């Protein structure tokens, strides 16, 4: 492939990256964000390699220049992600925020793809239980609408996650308790966690599954495959969710993911090991759309 043809391909990839980035500002689609990151990485590497060869700064083969630029982007983004995680650790933003009742009631964004989720819930007999919210800092609130199926064996959390001032994305978490005392959770959250879960939790994260009906089917297959029997939920969603947050904070402090509370003002919330675990999961979610398997 000639240098001009190579340059044209790189320009096309760069334009595609810009278009996907602009589209995702409105759509707030995790899969589209992953595609955009790959396009941006490849087009950057290709552009640096092409310019270096075209201007004559190096006589090395194009693939060597491309690989060098590819690794340069890897280094730059690694530094950026590490600094961002360190800033989060030092910030007042809670890792396990406390929820409260949303006194304004359910506030579903007037977006057709999100309204379709509410219609599916109603059509399949799911009843709203509680609208909740949590303050995650800087005036940003995480809103959650909790639903249950007619038998109260499936509890669905619909999470409205603000991406920027103009876009919000919706994620789901499906949870069940079983006769054996296990708690099964299947979600499509794309945010990194990196911490530890209690031993009686079985958590599976599927960021690529964006439809609630598919996520529910996946959740039911997991429980059926495990030979478990679901039992109705008896706990109040607000109390249960806040208890989960306290348990996760305590467990991750005991296992070394978080510093003890009295050391957090000086060292931040996450230990070095905790930051490293989050860093690995950021990479996995950003470029493969799957959490890191520990």
Secondary structure, 3 states (H helix, E strand, C coil): CCHHHHHHHHHHHHHHHHHHHHHHHHHCCHHHHHHHHHHHHHHHHHHHHHHHHHHCCCCCCHHHHHHHHHHHHHHHHHHHHHHHHHHHHHCCCCCCCCEEECCCCCCCCCCHHHHHHHHHHHHCCCEEEEEEEEECCCCCEEEEEEEECCCCCCEEEEEEEEEECCEEEEEEEEEEEECCCCEEEEECCCCCCCCCCCCCEEEEECCCCCCHHHHHHHHHHHHHHCCCCEECCCCCHHHHHHHHHHHHHHHHHHCCCECCHHHHHHHCCECHHHHHHHHHHHHHHHHHCCCCCC
